[in-house]
């Protein structure tokens, strides 16, 4: 009981001291353009500060007046001044970026957007997708991932080719520069071409365990997409190989694939009936004769590809 009485007495003393100090007033400047943000909708922001610091706060004509115990009033002042500096430093960049590049910039499931927001403490906002979120999952993730710092802000109107970056000046500038750098990389690697090949040539182009195609990708640096077994050929039995990369990469890969396609298309298959009694002689010892015949055939094919005017 004595301990409780002592605590009550101490509380009463502190309250009396607090009441005596409530005459302390501090006045300071606050950017008028951010006054509505400080006050908040229906005064909710300013009321939270009043309750948190147990002081009276008035905002008028670019001035803020805080009245209450000195320690509490000074603490509230420090919070409000810091908020003003933060708002003054906040920058918004609007980047004009064609919608065709948005998906690459957003990243898989919004990975690029999330990384930029976390790294630079900014909000990166892409336009709302014109399609449903199920058809464009990356876009919908980016929409939600770009809302930081509490409740969902009022989303400004955006053109389909606009990307908004908002946050502290230093972070916003850095995020802008990184997005533009990534955009340039995406543009440089967005050249594409297709090569028509016979579907029956696909296995030889891929090679055993994909080695031939892996080698071609490594040599050219291009992204090469080969039709799968379930991709139906056209009426002439041909399919298209898709190439993507820089202009140089695409040109090199296309040149090699077109050359291989011509060589394959030049191969002619003929069936000759030979009496069985001559098979042994044609094959020869150890298959040498058949090897020579095959070799001569390949030479003739190569000659026709390199020198179409030659006819044998």
Secondary structure, 3 states (H helix, E strand, C coil): CHHHHHHHHHHHHHHHHHHHHCCCEEEEECCHHHHHHHHCHHHHHHHHHHHHHCCEEEEECCEEEEECCHHHHHHHHHHHHHHHHHHHHEEEEEEECCHHHHHHHHCHHHHHHHHHHHHHCEEEEECCCCCCCCCCHHHHHHHHHCCCCCCCCCCCCCCCCEEEEEEEHHHHHHHHHHHHHHHHHHHHCCEEEEEEEEHHHHHHHHCHHHHHHHHHHHHHCCEEECCCCCCCCCCCCEEEEEEEECHHHHHHHHHHHHHHHHHHHCCCCCCCCCCHHHHHHHHCHHHHHHHHHHHHHHHHHHHHHHCCCCCC
